[in-house]
Structures are given as structure tokens and as C-alpha cells.
Amino acid sequence: MTYYYKFSGFSQRLTGSAPATAYTPQGLRSGLPAEPPAMTFATPTKMVSESGAIVEYLGVNKVADFQRLFQTSDGVPVHLKRSVPDRLLYRTTMALTLGGALYCLVALYIAAQPRKRT
């Protein structure tokens, strides 16, 4: 006599089963189409096989411009080379860092004071 088992998702153990369910693993259902559904995109899209050998990019390649900008030795640190946005980000980061450090020191000072009993 042959026994058939399947994994029970409820008890997390092997349980006895009928031959048909033992050969159909959980998650796989028979009767579903084997073909994937058609792809749907919001904008017209080329498939990889349609694009040919030439690769098209959406934007202009700015790597050479950035290399030229960052490699000039003008005494300005690299993190401030791109003018106003970099300066604004740097100064905001420094202000938040100093503000957070001061807040921590004030909180430690307040926590170190004994409580007044009234």
C-alpha cells in the first residue's frame, strides 16, 4: 500500500492526503493559463528586441562636465563646488547638527538637576 503526504500550512507538518493533492503542491493550481498576461504600460515602450543595437538614453551625458568641475583645483572643497544648492545643503546640515548637539546638552543638564519636592 502506498501512502501520500502533503505539507499542511495550518499545522506546519506533513499530513496524509489523497494522491491527487499530494502531486499538486500548494500555491500551484491546475487549470490556470500557462501564458503570462499582456504587458500594459502608460507610455509607448519598445521591447529590448525592437530597439536594435543602439542604446538610447533619456538625458544628456553630463559626466565629462562634472569631472571637469570637480577636478579643478580652485581651493573650494568638493562638497561645495556646485554653488548655491551645495552651500544651502551644507549650512542647513551644520545648523541642524549644532542645534541637535545644543538640545542634547540642555536635555542632559535638565536631567542632571535634582527634582524639587514640594
Helices and strands as residue ranges (DSSP letters): E 5-7, E 14-16, H 19-22, H 48-51, H 63-71, G 78-80, H 84-112
